[in-house]
Amino acid sequence: MDGSIALSASDRKTLLQVYRSASGLASRRAHVVLLAADGWSVRDLRRATFASFDFITQTLRHYRRHGVEGILEDESPRPLPAWARRIANWVANRTPEDFGYFRRRWSCETLAEVLAWETGVRVSAETVRRVLQRLGYVWRRPRPTVGPVDPDHAAKLAAIQELLKHLPADEAAVFQDEVDIHLNPKIGSCWMKRGEQAEVPTPGNNEKRHIAGSLVWRTGTLVVSPPGIRRNSELFVAHLDDLRRRFRSVRRIHVICDNAAFHKSRRVQDYLREWGHRIVLHFLPRYAPETNPIERIWWRLHETLTRNHRCATIDELLADVYEWVAREHSFYNNELAHYTMAA
């Protein structure tokens, strides 16, 4: 069969646009028709495009019958194999351990082996990968979640919501937490040339400091205290004392924090016995860090400064951190506006 075909000027222009800008089947079809219009035989087309004889002849026949519209038509979706839903169920609800494998994650090869053992259907790992993609599955990192749930989660959030809703004008509320600053940089994604891997120099011997901070509910101001070497009751009490001095004009400060053990220690209780008329602690639900909006501030801090940093000393890095806090003086529109229910 001669692969030659006649194209009008407008059809040729359209097919060139499809070949250059489209992807998948339409681009391949347009390529075949354009080469055939230049006098290429079916055999030459096969050698140049690595397409099958059937694909080439069907494409040319389709063009002769339907014109350019036939090239742009989507291919009717192929039916999924009968075993596709079974492996999808395994991926979603089972692990390889359920089938006697000493591994936790599914691979395409393992799925193919289990499929052969369970159903007698033998397919390659690549076939399994293509079917999973058609089912909408992708290979990516999962998001870790906390397993336990605080039975009083709803009640604690409701109490904080009520506090913020009826907060008197002469009282203040803050969301409090601590952040760790490491001299060894956190590694984050960055632009680099394909085939090359960028390098982030590290000092080798890590140093770290802990910073206690509070996000003021009404203004979105971030209040941070001097860094500490340890994350403990002394760091927390020093921050409470810092809040008490900074908010001299406020009758009472409501500090909303997580359930870290040192937030409830004897040292903290002793401090509250002396200053409980000025500072009141409120505890967020356990196992629910997402309910504290200051966590988003710390995430932005790491994204901006500590990932891939090149500071040679911990003092240099801390200076950058405190300068960033001074510049980003208000986070209300960015963070607290999204947490109108205290979380």
C-alpha positions as CSV (number, residue, x, y, z in Angstrom):
1,M,0.0,0.0,0.0
2,D,1.4,3.4,-1.0
3,G,1.5,5.8,2.0
4,S,1.3,8.9,0.0
5,I,-1.5,11.4,0.7
6,A,-2.5,14.8,-0.6
7,L,-2.8,17.7,1.9
8,S,-4.3,21.1,1.4
9,A,-2.3,24.1,2.7
10,S,-4.7,24.7,5.5
11,D,-4.7,21.0,6.6
12,R,-0.9,21.0,6.5
13,K,-0.7,24.1,8.7
14,T,-3.2,22.5,11.2
15,L,-1.4,19.2,11.3
16,L,2.0,21.0,11.9
17,Q,0.4,22.8,14.9
18,V,-0.9,19.5,16.2
19,Y,2.4,17.8,15.8
20,R,4.4,20.5,17.5
21,S,2.0,21.4,20.4
22,A,-0.1,18.4,21.1
23,S,0.9,15.3,22.9
24,G,0.2,11.6,22.8
25,L,-1.9,10.0,20.0
26,A,-2.8,13.1,18.1
27,S,0.8,14.2,17.7
28,R,1.8,10.8,16.5
29,R,-1.1,10.7,14.0
30,A,-0.3,14.1,12.6
31,H,3.4,13.1,12.2
32,V,2.4,10.0,10.1
33,V,0.1,12.0,7.9
34,L,2.7,14.8,7.3
35,L,5.4,12.3,6.3
36,A,2.9,10.4,4.1
37,A,2.1,13.7,2.3
38,D,5.8,14.2,1.6
39,G,5.8,10.9,-0.2
40,W,7.0,8.5,2.4
41,S,5.9,4.8,2.0
42,V,4.3,2.9,4.8
43,R,7.5,0.9,5.2
44,D,9.6,4.1,5.5
45,L,7.1,5.5,8.0
46,R,7.4,2.4,10.2
47,R,11.2,2.7,10.2
48,A,11.1,6.4,11.0
49,T,8.4,6.5,13.6
50,F,8.7,3.0,15.1
51,A,4.9,2.7,14.8
52,S,3.2,-0.5,13.8
53,F,1.9,-1.1,10.3
54,D,-1.6,-1.3,11.7
55,F,-1.3,2.1,13.4
56,I,0.0,3.7,10.2
57,T,-2.6,2.3,7.9
58,Q,-5.4,3.0,10.3
59,T,-4.2,6.6,10.7
60,L,-4.0,7.2,6.9
61,R,-7.4,5.6,6.4
62,H,-8.9,7.7,9.2
63,Y,-7.6,10.9,7.6
64,R,-8.9,10.0,4.1
65,R,-12.4,9.4,5.6
66,H,-12.6,12.1,8.2
67,G,-9.9,14.7,7.4
68,V,-8.1,16.6,10.1
69,E,-11.0,16.1,12.6
70,G,-10.3,12.4,12.5
71,I,-6.7,13.0,13.5
72,L,-7.8,15.1,16.5
73,E,-10.4,12.5,17.7
74,D,-9.5,10.9,21.0
75,E,-8.8,7.2,21.0
76,S,-11.6,5.3,22.7
77,P,-10.4,4.3,26.2
78,R,-9.3,0.7,26.4
79,P,-11.1,-1.3,29.0
80,L,-9.2,-2.0,32.2
81,P,-8.2,-5.7,32.7
82,A,-10.3,-7.7,35.1
83,W,-7.6,-7.8,37.7
84,A,-7.0,-4.1,37.9
85,R,-9.5,-3.5,40.7
86,R,-8.0,-6.3,42.7
87,I,-4.5,-4.8,42.8
88,A,-6.1,-1.4,43.5
89,N,-7.8,-2.9,46.6
90,W,-4.5,-4.4,47.7
91,V,-2.7,-1.1,47.4
92,A,-5.4,0.8,49.3
93,N,-6.2,-1.7,52.0
94,R,-3.5,-4.4,52.3
95,T,0.3,-4.7,52.6
96,P,2.7,-7.2,51.3
97,E,3.0,-8.6,54.8
98,D,-0.6,-9.9,54.4
99,F,0.7,-12.2,51.7
100,G,3.8,-13.4,53.5
101,Y,6.3,-10.9,52.2
102,F,8.9,-9.4,54.6
103,R,8.3,-5.8,53.3
104,R,6.0,-2.9,54.1
105,R,5.4,-1.2,50.8
106,W,4.1,-2.4,47.5
107,S,6.2,-2.4,44.4
108,C,5.0,-3.2,40.9
109,E,7.1,-6.3,40.9
110,T,5.6,-7.5,44.2
111,L,2.1,-6.8,43.0
112,A,2.8,-8.8,39.8
113,E,4.0,-11.7,41.9
114,V,1.0,-11.7,44.2
115,L,-1.3,-11.4,41.3
116,A,0.2,-14.5,39.7
117,W,0.0,-16.4,43.0
118,E,-3.6,-15.4,43.8
119,T,-5.2,-15.4,40.4
120,G,-2.8,-17.2,38.0
121,V,-2.6,-14.0,35.9
122,R,1.0,-13.4,34.9
123,V,1.8,-9.8,33.8
124,S,5.0,-7.8,34.0
125,A,5.8,-5.1,36.6
126,E,5.6,-2.5,33.9
127,T,2.1,-3.6,33.0
128,V,1.1,-3.2,36.6
129,R,2.6,0.3,36.7
130,R,0.7,1.4,33.6
131,V,-2.6,0.0,35.0
132,L,-2.0,1.8,38.3
133,Q,-1.4,5.0,36.5
134,R,-4.7,4.6,34.5
135,L,-6.4,4.0,37.9
136,G,-5.1,7.4,39.1
137,Y,-2.3,6.1,41.3
138,V,1.1,7.9,41.6
139,W,4.3,7.1,43.5
140,R,4.9,9.8,46.1
141,R,5.6,10.3,49.8
142,P,2.7,9.9,52.2
143,R,1.8,12.4,54.8
144,P,2.5,11.3,58.4
145,T,-0.4,11.6,60.7
146,V,-0.7,11.1,64.5
147,G,-2.5,7.9,65.4
148,P,-4.0,8.7,68.8
149,V,-7.0,11.1,69.1
150,D,-7.8,13.2,72.1
151,P,-11.2,12.2,73.3
152,D,-11.8,15.8,74.5
153,H,-10.7,17.3,71.1
154,A,-14.0,19.0,70.3
155,A,-14.6,20.2,73.9
156,K,-11.1,21.8,74.2
157,L,-11.4,23.5,70.8
158,A,-14.9,24.8,71.7
159,A,-13.6,26.2,75.0
160,I,-10.8,28.1,73.2
161,Q,-13.2,29.3,70.5
162,E,-15.5,30.7,73.3
163,L,-12.5,32.3,75.0
164,L,-11.4,34.1,71.8
165,K,-15.0,35.1,70.9
166,H,-15.6,36.8,74.3
167,L,-12.1,38.0,75.1
168,P,-12.3,41.2,77.1
169,A,-10.6,44.4,75.7
170,D,-8.1,44.5,78.7
171,E,-7.0,40.9,78.2
172,A,-4.8,39.2,75.5
173,A,-4.6,35.8,74.0
174,V,-1.5,34.2,72.4
175,F,-0.7,30.9,70.7
176,Q,2.6,29.7,72.1
177,D,5.1,27.1,70.9
178,E,8.9,26.4,70.7
179,V,11.0,26.0,67.5
180,D,14.4,24.3,67.2
181,I,17.1,26.0,65.2
182,H,19.9,23.7,64.0
183,L,23.2,24.8,62.6
184,N,23.2,21.8,60.3
185,P,20.8,23.0,57.6
186,K,17.5,21.4,56.8
187,I,17.7,20.1,53.2
188,G,15.0,21.5,50.9
189,S,14.3,21.3,47.2
190,C,15.9,23.9,44.9
191,W,16.5,24.5,41.2
192,M,19.4,22.6,39.7
193,K,20.5,21.5,36.3
194,R,19.1,18.2,35.1
195,G,21.6,15.3,35.7
196,E,23.4,17.3,38.3
197,Q,22.8,17.4,42.1
198,A,23.3,20.7,44.0
199,E,25.4,20.5,47.2
200,V,24.7,22.2,50.5
201,P,27.8,22.5,52.7
202,T,27.3,21.6,56.4
203,P,29.5,22.6,59.4
204,G,29.7,18.9,60.4
205,N,29.3,19.4,64.2
206,N,25.7,20.4,64.8
207,E,24.6,23.0,67.3
208,K,21.1,23.9,68.1
209,R,19.1,26.4,70.0
210,H,15.5,26.6,71.1
211,I,13.3,29.7,70.7
212,A,10.0,30.1,72.5
213,G,7.5,32.3,70.7
214,S,3.9,33.5,70.9
215,L,1.5,34.6,68.2
216,V,-0.8,37.4,69.5
217,W,-4.4,36.7,68.6
218,R,-5.7,40.2,68.0
219,T,-2.7,41.6,66.1
220,G,-0.9,38.7,64.5
221,T,2.4,39.9,66.1
222,L,5.0,37.3,66.7
223,V,6.7,37.7,70.1
224,V,9.9,35.7,70.6
225,S,12.2,35.4,73.6
226,P,16.0,35.0,73.7
227,P,17.2,31.4,72.7
228,G,17.9,28.7,75.1
229,I,20.2,25.7,75.0
230,R,17.6,23.3,76.3
231,R,13.9,22.9,75.5
232,N,12.6,22.7,79.1
233,S,10.6,24.4,81.8
234,E,13.1,27.1,82.3
235,L,12.8,28.2,78.6
236,F,9.0,28.2,78.9
237,V,8.9,30.1,82.2
238,A,11.4,32.7,80.8
239,H,9.0,33.2,77.9
240,L,6.0,33.6,80.2
241,D,8.0,36.2,82.2
242,D,8.9,37.9,78.9
243,L,5.2,38.1,77.9
244,R,4.3,39.4,81.3
245,R,6.7,42.3,81.0
246,R,5.9,43.1,77.3
247,F,2.1,43.2,78.0
248,R,2.2,45.4,81.1
249,S,-0.9,47.2,80.1
250,V,-2.9,44.0,79.9
251,R,-4.8,42.7,82.9
252,R,-4.5,39.0,82.0
253,I,-2.7,37.0,79.3
254,H,-4.2,33.8,78.1
255,V,-1.4,31.5,76.8
256,I,-2.8,28.7,74.5
257,C,-0.1,26.0,74.1
258,D,0.4,22.3,73.5
259,N,0.6,19.5,76.1
260,A,4.4,19.2,76.3
261,A,5.3,17.8,79.7
262,F,7.4,20.8,80.6
263,H,4.4,23.1,80.1
264,K,2.9,21.4,83.2
265,S,6.0,20.9,85.3
266,R,6.4,21.8,89.0
267,R,8.5,24.7,88.0
268,V,5.7,26.1,85.8
269,Q,3.1,25.5,88.6
270,D,5.3,27.4,91.1
271,Y,5.5,30.3,88.6
272,L,1.7,30.3,88.1
273,R,1.1,30.4,91.9
274,E,2.9,33.7,91.9
275,W,1.7,35.1,88.7
276,G,-1.6,33.3,88.0
277,H,-3.5,36.5,88.3
278,R,-1.7,37.7,85.2
279,I,-1.1,34.5,83.1
280,V,-3.5,31.7,82.5
281,L,-2.6,28.6,80.5
282,H,-5.0,26.9,78.1
283,F,-4.1,23.6,76.5
284,L,-4.9,22.6,73.0
285,P,-6.1,19.1,72.1
286,R,-3.5,16.4,72.4
287,Y,-2.0,14.9,69.3
288,A,-3.2,17.8,67.2
289,P,-0.4,20.2,66.3
290,E,-2.4,21.5,63.4
291,T,-4.7,23.3,65.8
292,N,-1.9,25.7,66.7
293,P,-1.5,28.4,64.1
294,I,2.0,29.3,65.2
295,E,3.1,26.0,63.7
296,R,2.6,27.6,60.3
297,I,4.9,30.5,61.3
298,W,7.7,28.0,62.2
299,W,7.1,26.3,58.8
300,R,7.6,29.6,57.0
301,L,10.7,30.3,59.1
302,H,12.3,27.0,58.1
303,E,11.3,27.5,54.4
304,T,12.7,31.0,54.4
305,L,15.9,30.7,56.4
306,T,17.0,27.3,57.7
307,R,16.7,25.1,54.6
308,N,19.9,25.0,52.6
309,H,21.4,27.9,54.7
310,R,25.1,28.6,54.6
311,C,25.7,30.2,58.0
312,A,29.0,29.2,59.5
313,T,28.0,29.7,63.2
314,I,24.8,29.3,65.2
315,D,25.0,33.0,66.3
316,E,25.0,34.0,62.6
317,L,21.9,31.9,61.9
318,L,20.1,33.2,65.1
319,A,20.8,36.8,64.0
320,D,19.1,36.0,60.7
321,V,16.1,34.4,62.5
322,Y,15.6,37.4,64.8
323,E,16.0,39.8,61.9
324,W,13.3,37.9,60.0
325,V,11.0,38.1,62.9
326,A,11.5,41.9,63.1
327,R,10.8,42.3,59.4
328,E,7.8,40.0,59.3
329,H,6.2,41.8,62.3
330,S,2.6,40.8,61.6
331,F,1.2,37.5,60.5
332,Y,-2.5,38.2,60.9
333,N,-3.5,38.2,57.3
334,N,-1.3,35.3,56.4
335,E,-2.0,33.0,59.3
336,L,-4.6,33.9,62.0
337,A,-7.1,35.0,59.4
338,H,-7.4,31.3,58.4
339,Y,-7.8,30.2,62.1
340,T,-10.9,32.0,63.2
341,M,-11.8,28.9,65.3
342,A,-8.6,29.0,67.2
343,A,-6.9,26.4,64.9
